[in-house]
Amino acid sequence: MYANRGGLDASVTLVRILSTDQYFILIKPSVRRHVVIVSIDRVSGALQHTGTYGKDVFLIEAQALDHLKTGGPLEVVATGKHVLGYVVIGPMGLLLLAEKTRVSATLPGNHQIKTLVTTRWHKIPLQLWLQLQASAAGTLPPQDVPPEAYFTQAQREEHARGVDKVTTFPLDGAHYFCDTMDVSRPFPSERPPMQPSWEFVWNHWLTASFRSVRLGHVCPLLLQGLCEERQLNDFDGSRYHIAHVSRRGRLHVGPRYKARGLNDCAEPGNEIECELLVWRPNPKEGAPVPWSRYAWRRGSVPLWWGVQMRGSGLGEAEIKIKETNTFKGTRRYVRRLQKRFTPNPRLDPLSPAASPEGPSVPPTPQADPEASASLPVLFVSLLRKGTPERDRSEAKLASAFDFVIGALRKEHHTPISYIALDWHEMDKQLGHEGIVEAFWQTVRNILPAHGFALGTMTKVGKDDWDYQAEDVDPPPSASGWGVQGPCLSGCGIGWQVKWLQQQRGLARYNCADSLDRTNVGSFFGAVQVFVEQCRCLDIAIAVSPRNTSSLGAAMARQQQQQQQQQQ
């Protein structure tokens, strides 16, 4: 008899049958109750799984191990918490396991965000090249010759470089995932976790082998960036939570001097999507949890350009703008932003589709190009503009950016607002406080119209934690991702979201490198929105005596106007 194991904690075990040198992966995913066995083909390295109960699906790990022991004595090669991917390179299979994670945030709806702490690659020798060589010679492959012996020196070096590139990529502390909700889109996403926005999923290629045998759900989807939560007390002593989320796109990445400007995917170098989440816990059981979310983007200038290092590479980098097709993809990039952040009419309180008399299942924003084309986008450029006594290469880039923004407005009537601030020069002239005041005064008439998302989350049924306590799998009918209704959506199993307002625009920040100046500019833009987020959630925070909350006051007036429109 086997004792039922409580809980849905994930685990992975890599074992080897000693007599046959066959490898198996035993996986207990956190979102499923059963243990699955995945076999690794000794020759090709391909994963194999049939989904047959009693053969490669078992209730507990002890049953799975006993089944494997019928093939002979086995050795436990490695253990971990999660399987993050598997790929074959030459005569070797590479298995990536997460050995340790930490809960860096628990978002409304009890959705835990786990950040990688320790990961490890495990190399699995295959017999592919031995089999090929033996087939050519018409003999059986010898068992005592390592696979590398059948490589030429050039092949061994190429293979070693490929393995090194894959296994040395930094993962620990820089990637996170969530088992119970989609975190690849702005919070709160109503999509299931296994239907992400793939442009932000960094182990998409590594998990393809598991998806090919219908086991994609056993691999957490990794996002690069951070998701950190802090619990604070306001000036009334009430508790509230704040979380900062950032996710880096994978369509154009690389070192700062290589990944700059647009590429063939119309993606700027090192594009990052950021969110600021604020919510107040409700001590009453089953009571709604109020939340607010503000999102923005940051990255390099969205046109074709790069840099060339002067001298020996230790001096200042010289910006080189592509002479032909300089702005190819800029409009495509802007349209992609608009489509992603256009309010969903079914969830927007200001939309007729959200009224009780509106259509039950209206078209999505992606199906209505005209709706997304009207979303306002604010570009905040912090590039150096140059001075009469000293020309800078950044000034050429700033001039080109000015031109393309004007062209988008004139030729395509794109609703773009554009703010160009030479942060370095203005900081010298006005000082630290002066440049911040000038920045706030510049955006005070733009950001309030963008607003932020606001709503409540209510538990309407059993969630993942309840099913974990009962040690059962959630039934298909328990899915909360299909919630339909005016201003209502799901966010994981057992949770319902009621939307009070949606964000109606997007701010996008850049300097040359999307580093220091972008950090400062996006921070001072988000901090004033944070003031208004707290006001809407009735969180008492300090107000500067120098009237720096003028932007917050403008956002308050904007919200009052929206409420009057709803009435």
C-alpha positions in Angstrom: 0.0 0.0 0.0 1.2 3.5 -0.8 0.4 6.5 1.4 -1.2 9.4 -0.4 1.2 12.3 -0.5 -0.5 15.6 0.5 0.1 18.8 -1.3 1.0 19.7 -4.9 4.6 20.6 -4.4 6.7 20.1 -7.6 9.6 17.7 -7.9 11.8 16.2 -10.6 14.0 13.1 -10.4 16.5 12.0 -13.1 17.2 8.3 -12.8 19.3 5.8 -14.8 18.8 2.0 -15.2 22.2 0.6 -14.6 21.9 -2.5 -16.8 20.7 -0.7 -19.9 22.1 2.9 -19.4 18.5 4.2 -20.0 17.6 7.5 -18.5 14.1 8.5 -17.2 12.7 11.8 -15.9 10.1 11.5 -13.1 8.1 14.8 -12.9 5.6 15.9 -10.3 4.3 19.2 -11.6 2.9 21.7 -9.1 -0.4 22.1 -10.9 -1.1 18.3 -11.3 -1.5 15.5 -8.8 0.1 12.7 -10.7 3.7 11.8 -11.4 4.7 11.3 -15.0 7.6 9.3 -16.4 9.4 10.6 -19.5 11.9 8.3 -21.1 14.9 9.5 -23.1 15.7 7.6 -26.2 19.2 6.2 -25.9 20.1 6.9 -29.6 18.3 10.1 -30.6 17.7 11.7 -27.2 14.1 12.3 -28.1 11.6 12.4 -25.2 8.9 9.7 -25.1 5.7 9.6 -23.1 2.3 7.9 -23.8 0.1 9.2 -21.1 -0.9 5.7 -20.0 -1.8 5.2 -16.4 0.3 2.4 -14.8 3.0 2.7 -17.5 4.2 6.3 -17.4 1.5 8.0 -15.2 1.3 7.2 -11.5 -0.3 8.6 -8.4 2.9 9.0 -6.4 6.7 8.9 -7.1 7.2 5.7 -5.1 4.9 3.8 -7.5 6.8 5.2 -10.5 10.1 4.2 -9.1 8.9 0.7 -8.3 7.7 0.4 -11.9 11.1 1.4 -13.2 12.9 -1.0 -10.9 11.3 -3.9 -12.8 13.9 -3.1 -15.5 16.8 -3.6 -13.1 18.7 -1.6 -10.4 18.6 2.1 -10.9 20.6 5.1 -9.9 19.2 8.5 -8.9 21.3 10.9 -11.0 19.8 14.3 -10.0 16.8 15.8 -8.2 15.2 19.2 -8.4 12.0 21.2 -7.9 11.1 22.0 -11.5 12.1 20.9 -15.0 12.8 24.0 -17.1 13.7 22.5 -20.4 15.6 19.8 -22.4 17.5 20.0 -25.6 19.8 17.7 -27.6 23.1 19.1 -28.9 25.3 16.6 -30.8 25.6 13.3 -28.8 24.4 14.8 -25.6 21.1 15.7 -24.0 21.0 18.7 -21.7 18.4 18.8 -19.0 17.8 22.0 -17.0 16.5 21.7 -13.5 15.6 24.3 -10.9 17.0 23.1 -7.6 15.9 26.1 -5.5 13.4 28.9 -5.8 12.0 31.6 -3.6 8.6 33.2 -3.4 9.4 36.8 -4.4 5.7 38.0 -4.5 2.2 36.8 -3.7 -0.2 38.7 -5.9 -3.9 39.1 -5.3 -5.6 35.8 -5.8 -2.9 33.9 -3.9 -0.8 33.7 -7.0 2.8 33.0 -6.0 5.7 34.4 -8.1 8.8 32.2 -7.8 12.2 33.5 -8.7 15.0 31.1 -9.6 17.7 30.8 -7.0 19.7 27.8 -8.0 19.6 26.0 -11.4 21.8 23.2 -12.8 22.3 21.6 -16.2 22.7 17.8 -16.4 24.4 16.1 -19.3 23.0 12.9 -20.6 25.3 10.9 -23.0 23.5 9.5 -26.1 24.5 6.8 -28.6 23.5 8.7 -31.8 27.0 9.1 -33.2 28.1 5.6 -32.2 25.0 4.2 -33.9 25.7 6.1 -37.1 29.3 5.1 -37.2 28.4 1.4 -36.5 25.8 1.4 -39.2 28.3 2.7 -41.8 30.8 0.0 -40.8 28.2 -2.8 -40.5 29.1 -3.6 -36.9 27.6 -3.2 -33.5 28.7 0.0 -31.6 31.3 -0.7 -28.9 30.1 0.1 -25.4 33.4 1.3 -24.0 34.1 4.1 -26.5 32.9 7.6 -25.5 30.7 9.4 -28.1 33.2 12.2 -28.4 35.7 9.7 -29.9 33.6 9.7 -33.1 34.0 13.4 -33.6 36.7 15.2 -35.5 38.6 17.8 -33.6 36.6 20.6 -35.4 33.3 18.9 -34.5 34.3 18.5 -30.9 35.2 22.2 -30.7 31.9 23.2 -32.3 29.9 21.0 -30.0 31.7 22.3 -26.9 31.0 25.9 -28.0 27.3 25.1 -28.4 27.0 23.4 -25.0 29.0 26.2 -23.4 26.7 28.9 -24.8 23.6 27.1 -23.6 24.8 26.1 -20.1 26.5 29.3 -19.2 23.6 31.6 -19.9 22.8 33.4 -16.6 19.5 32.2 -15.0 19.7 32.4 -11.3 18.1 35.5 -9.7 17.1 36.9 -13.2 14.1 34.8 -14.1 10.7 34.1 -12.5 7.5 32.2 -13.2 4.0 31.6 -11.8 2.2 28.2 -11.9 -1.3 29.5 -11.4 -1.7 32.6 -13.6 -0.4 34.2 -16.8 2.3 36.7 -15.9 3.5 37.4 -19.4 0.7 40.0 -19.8 -0.3 43.0 -17.6 -2.0 42.0 -14.4 -4.6 40.6 -14.1 -4.5 38.4 -17.2 -7.5 36.2 -17.9 -5.5 33.8 -20.1 -4.4 30.4 -18.8 -0.7 30.1 -17.8 0.0 27.8 -20.7 -1.3 30.4 -23.2 1.3 33.1 -22.7 2.6 36.0 -24.7 5.5 34.0 -26.2 7.6 37.0 -26.9 8.4 37.3 -23.2 8.9 33.5 -22.5 12.6 32.8 -22.4 12.6 28.9 -22.2 10.2 28.6 -25.2 12.8 26.7 -27.2 14.0 24.6 -24.3 10.4 23.4 -23.5 9.5 22.5 -27.1 10.6 18.8 -26.5 8.1 18.5 -23.7 5.3 20.1 -25.7 5.9 17.6 -28.5 4.8 14.8 -26.1 1.9 16.9 -24.7 3.7 17.6 -21.4 4.1 21.4 -21.8 2.3 21.9 -18.5 5.2 20.3 -16.5 7.6 23.1 -17.4 7.2 26.5 -15.8 7.4 29.3 -18.3 10.4 31.6 -17.5 10.2 35.4 -17.7 13.4 37.4 -17.5 13.3 40.4 -15.1 12.0 40.7 -11.6 8.8 40.5 -9.6 9.3 41.7 -6.1 6.6 42.5 -3.5 6.8 44.6 -0.3 4.3 44.9 2.6 4.0 48.4 4.0 1.9 50.4 6.4 0.4 53.7 5.5 0.1 56.8 7.8 -3.1 55.4 9.3 -1.4 52.2 10.2 -3.3 50.2 7.6 -1.4 47.5 5.7 -1.0 47.6 1.9 1.1 45.8 -0.7 3.2 47.1 -3.6 4.9 45.0 -6.3 7.1 46.0 -9.1 7.1 43.7 -12.2 9.4 43.9 -15.1 9.7 41.5 -18.1 12.2 41.7 -20.8 11.2 40.7 -24.3 13.3 38.1 -26.1 12.9 39.3 -29.7 15.9 41.6 -29.6 18.4 41.1 -26.8 22.1 41.3 -26.2 24.8 43.5 -24.7 24.1 47.2 -24.6 26.5 48.0 -27.5 25.1 45.3 -29.7 21.3 45.2 -29.1 20.3 48.7 -30.0 17.6 50.1 -32.2 15.2 48.0 -34.3 15.7 44.6 -35.8 13.9 42.6 -38.5 11.2 41.8 -35.9 10.5 45.5 -35.5 11.6 45.1 -31.9 13.9 47.7 -30.2 16.9 46.4 -28.3 16.3 45.2 -24.8 12.7 46.2 -24.6 11.2 45.9 -21.1 7.6 46.1 -19.9 7.1 47.3 -16.4 4.2 47.3 -14.0 3.5 48.9 -10.6 0.8 46.9 -8.6 -0.8 48.2 -5.5 -3.5 46.5 -3.4 -5.0 46.4 0.0 -5.7 43.0 1.7 -9.2 42.6 3.0 -9.4 40.8 6.4 -13.0 39.6 5.8 -13.3 36.1 4.4 -14.5 36.2 0.8 -14.5 40.0 0.6 -13.2 41.8 -2.5 -9.6 42.7 -2.7 -9.1 46.2 -4.3 -6.1 46.5 -6.6 -4.5 48.9 -9.0 -2.0 48.5 -11.8 0.0 50.9 -13.9 2.1 49.8 -16.9 4.8 51.4 -19.0 7.6 50.5 -21.4 11.3 51.2 -21.7 14.0 50.4 -24.3 16.3 51.8 -26.9 15.2 54.3 -29.6 12.9 52.5 -32.1 14.7 53.1 -35.4 17.7 51.4 -37.1 20.9 52.5 -35.5 24.0 51.1 -33.7 27.3 52.1 -32.2 31.0 51.9 -33.2 33.6 52.1 -30.5 36.3 54.7 -31.0 40.0 54.0 -30.7 40.8 50.8 -28.8 37.2 50.4 -27.5 37.8 52.2 -24.2 36.5 55.6 -25.4 33.1 56.9 -26.0 30.9 55.0 -28.4 30.0 56.7 -31.6 26.3 56.3 -32.8 25.8 55.2 -36.4 22.4 55.7 -37.9 21.5 53.4 -40.8 21.4 55.4 -44.0 18.7 53.4 -45.8 15.4 52.1 -44.4 16.2 54.0 -41.2 12.6 53.9 -40.0 11.5 50.5 -41.3 9.5 48.8 -38.6 8.9 51.9 -36.4 5.2 52.2 -37.2 4.9 48.4 -36.8 6.4 48.6 -33.3 4.0 51.4 -32.3 1.0 49.5 -33.6 2.1 46.5 -31.6 2.1 48.6 -28.5 -1.3 50.0 -29.3 -2.8 46.5 -29.9 -1.4 45.2 -26.6 -2.7 48.0 -24.4 -6.0 48.9 -26.0 -8.8 48.5 -23.4 -10.9 45.4 -23.8 -14.4 46.7 -24.6 -16.0 43.9 -22.6 -14.0 44.9 -19.5 -14.1 48.6 -19.9 -16.8 50.4 -17.8 -16.8 53.3 -20.3 -17.5 51.0 -23.3 -21.1 50.3 -24.5 -20.1 46.7 -24.8 -19.7 46.5 -21.1 -23.3 47.6 -20.3 -25.9 45.0 -19.6 -27.6 45.8 -22.9 -24.3 45.3 -24.8 -23.3 42.2 -26.7 -22.6 39.2 -24.6 -19.3 38.3 -26.4 -18.1 41.5 -28.2 -15.1 41.4 -30.5 -11.7 41.6 -28.9 -9.6 44.8 -29.3 -7.2 42.9 -31.7 -10.1 42.3 -34.0 -10.9 46.0 -34.2 -7.9 47.8 -35.8 -9.7 51.2 -35.6 -10.0 50.9 -31.8 -6.4 50.1 -31.2 -5.2 52.8 -33.6 -6.7 55.4 -31.4 -4.7 54.4 -28.2 -2.5 57.3 -27.2 1.2 56.6 -26.8 3.7 58.9 -25.0 7.4 58.7 -26.0 9.7 60.3 -23.5 13.2 60.7 -25.0 16.0 61.6 -22.6 18.7 61.8 -25.3 21.4 64.5 -25.3 20.5 67.3 -27.8 24.0 68.7 -28.0 25.3 72.3 -27.3 26.6 75.0 -29.7 30.2 74.5 -28.4 30.1 70.7 -28.5 28.3 68.4 -30.9 27.4 64.9 -29.7 26.6 61.8 -31.7 23.5 61.4 -29.5 22.2 64.6 -31.0 22.0 63.0 -34.4 20.0 60.2 -33.0 17.7 62.6 -31.2 17.1 64.5 -34.5 16.2 61.3 -36.3 13.8 60.3 -33.6 12.2 63.8 -33.8 11.7 63.2 -37.5 10.1 59.8 -37.3 7.7 60.9 -34.6 6.6 63.8 -36.8 6.2 61.5 -39.8 4.0 59.1 -37.8 1.8 62.0 -36.7 1.5 63.6 -40.2 1.4 60.6 -42.5 -0.4 58.0 -40.4 -2.2 60.3 -37.9 -0.9 58.2 -35.0 -1.9 59.6 -31.6 1.6 60.1 -30.3 2.8 62.6 -27.7 6.4 63.3 -27.7 8.6 64.8 -24.9 12.3 65.4 -25.6 14.3 66.3 -22.5 18.1 66.6 -22.5 18.3 65.3 -18.9 22.0 65.8 -18.5 22.0 69.4 -19.7 18.8 70.4 -17.8 20.1 68.8 -14.7 23.2 71.0 -14.9 21.0 74.1 -15.4 18.2 73.4 -13.0 19.6 71.0 -10.5 18.2 67.7 -9.3 15.0 69.0 -7.9 14.5 71.5 -10.7 14.7 68.9 -13.5 12.2 66.7 -11.6 9.8 69.6 -11.2 10.2 70.5 -14.9 9.5 66.8 -15.9 6.4 66.6 -13.8 5.1 69.9 -15.2 5.7 68.5 -18.8 3.8 65.2 -18.3 1.0 66.5 -16.0 -1.3 67.1 -19.0 -0.6 63.7 -20.6 -0.4 61.0 -18.0 -3.7 61.7 -16.3 -5.5 60.9 -19.6 -3.7 57.5 -19.7 -4.9 56.6 -16.2 -4.3 53.1 -14.8 -6.2 49.9 -14.3 -8.4 49.6 -11.2 -10.6 46.8 -9.9 -11.3 44.2 -7.3 -10.7 40.5 -7.0 -13.1 38.2 -5.3 -12.8 34.5 -4.5 -15.9 32.8 -6.0 -14.9 29.1 -5.6 -12.1 26.7 -4.8 -8.7 27.9 -5.9 -5.4 26.0 -6.4 -4.6 26.1 -2.7 -8.0 24.5 -1.8 -7.5 21.7 -4.3 -3.9 21.2 -3.0 -5.3 20.8 0.6 -7.7 18.2 -0.7 -5.0 16.5 -2.7 -7.1 16.4 -5.9 -6.8 17.8 -9.4 -9.1 20.8 -10.2 -11.9 19.6 -12.5 -12.1 21.3 -15.9 -15.2 23.1 -14.8 -13.3 24.8 -12.1 -11.3 27.0 -14.5 -11.8 30.7 -13.9 -10.3 31.7 -17.3 -13.6 31.5 -19.1 -15.5 34.0 -16.9 -17.7 36.1 -19.1 -19.8 39.2 -18.3 -19.7 43.0 -18.4 -16.6 44.2 -16.6 -15.9 40.7 -15.3 -13.0 38.3 -16.0 -11.2 35.4 -14.4 -7.7 35.3 -13.0 -6.8 31.8 -12.2 -9.0 29.1 -10.7 -11.6 30.3 -8.3 -11.0 34.1 -8.6 -13.1 36.7 -10.4 -12.0 40.2 -11.4 -14.3 43.2 -11.5 -12.9 46.0 -13.6 -13.6 49.6 -12.4 -11.4 51.2 -15.0 -8.7 50.3 -17.5 -5.5 52.0 -18.5 -6.2 54.1 -21.6 -2.7 54.9 -22.9 1.0 54.0 -22.6 4.2 55.9 -21.7 7.4 54.7 -23.2 10.9 55.9 -22.0 14.3 55.8 -23.6 17.8 57.2 -23.5 20.7 55.9 -25.5 21.2 52.7 -23.4 17.9 52.4 -21.6 19.9 52.6 -18.3 20.5 55.4 -15.9 18.5 58.2 -17.5 15.7 55.9 -18.3 15.7 54.6 -14.7 15.3 58.1 -13.4 12.7 59.3 -15.9 10.5 56.3 -15.6 10.7 56.3 -11.8 9.6 59.9 -11.5 6.8 59.3 -14.0 5.5 56.2 -12.1 5.9 57.7 -8.6 3.2 60.4 -9.4 0.9 57.8 -10.8 1.5 55.8 -7.6 0.2 58.7 -5.6 -3.1 58.6 -7.4 -3.2 54.8 -7.2 -3.0 55.1 -3.4 -5.7 57.7 -3.3 -8.1 55.5 -5.2 -7.4 52.6 -2.8 -7.8 54.9 0.2 -4.1 54.4 1.2 -2.8 57.4 3.3 0.7 58.4 2.1 2.8 61.5 2.6 2.3 64.5 0.3 5.3 66.8 -0.5 4.8 70.4 0.9 6.1 71.8 -2.4 3.0 70.9 -4.3 4.7 68.2 -6.3 1.4 66.3 -6.2 0.0 68.5 -9.0 0.1 65.5 -11.4 -1.8 63.5 -8.9 -4.4 66.2 -8.6 -4.8 66.3 -12.3 -5.3 62.5 -12.4 -7.9 62.8 -9.6 -9.8 65.4 -11.8 -9.6 63.0 -14.8 -11.0 60.2 -12.7 -13.9 62.3 -11.5 -14.7 63.2 -15.1 -14.8 59.5 -16.0 -17.1 58.7 -13.1 -19.4 61.5 -14.3 -19.5 60.0 -17.8 -20.5 56.6 -16.3 -23.3 58.2 -14.4 
